[in-house]
Amino acid sequence: MKLVSGEGNAFVGGRATESDIVNTVFVVDSTQLPFHRAESYHQFHDGIGKKFSAAYTRDLKQAKLRDGSISSVPGCMEYPM
């Protein structure tokens, strides 16, 4: 994977844009852009135009929920995957 300097999403019309690039990791300064935990469905899902196996999208997610590595975020909607 390619590592590139990231500055967060650009906002267009008041909404954040998606700037995902396959096999690219955006590295940001966490003192400038602090981490915010996402809904758990964001952690284990299919890729950009690529379907991942149920062993990843379902089984690994369930294992991580059981062992406490990930959890639901209060106030955030969760989609079944």
Buried (B, 14 or more C-beta within 10 A) or exposed (E): EEEEEBEEBEEEEEEEEEEEEEEEEBEEEEEEEEEEEEEBBBBBEEEEEEEEEEEEBBEBBEEBBEEEEBEEBEEEEEEEB
